[in-house]
């Protein structure tokens, strides 16, 4: 019987500091979930986490709305787009496992509803964008050995940097990142708020995405190290943390 193909992302975990950084981030998330009693969590906590994530993602996309405004349903258009994605996000986890390309398309259709003609919803900008999106989807189907956090970081950066859709690529990228954590079983109730982790260090988030976009080995390495820290901050922003706001 032939040997199984190597995981396409295994080389990233071997980069200096990456393995240990993600092990530490995973440990922090596990401790947070365990200490606050995952069995005692409620749908309301999941809804609050998704709302906080939608607000943070919207701000990163240019929204000026406050969390209080978003909570009251009074956010601006960008915030409403992000909230609309968050309300249907968890239902896409099974699709992400088996048909990730369709999940990506659905995320964009939700985010851009009303902003683009129906025929452009969920459709890549051009053939090159479609190919890049298929490549990202293939990673989800073939990468089974590396930590879920690493996969999430790569999916996020690939979509954000390729900008394959006509609009709302940042919202889609951050939603896909959260969805990977749910679909891979790391955070099934979606209580970590990775979007808030990115917003807390917005300058570093944007600069490291630029580095990843450059395609350089150092840029990819720096993004991965950055994302591990952002996930730790996302755990701290969870509504399971009584002092998180």
Secondary structure, DSSP 8 states (H G I E B T S, - for coil): -------TTHHHHTSTTHHHHHHHHHHHHHHHHHHTTGGG--HHHHHHHHHHHHHHHHHHTT----HHHHHTT---HHHHHHHHHHHHSGGGHHHHHH-HHHHHHHHHHHHTBTTB-GGGTT-BSSHHHHHHHHHHHHHHHH--SS-HHHHHHHHHHHHHHH--BSS-HHHHHHHHHHHHHHHTTSSTT----HHHHHHHTHHHHHHHHHHHHTT-HHHHHHHHHHHHHHHHHHHHTSTTSTT--
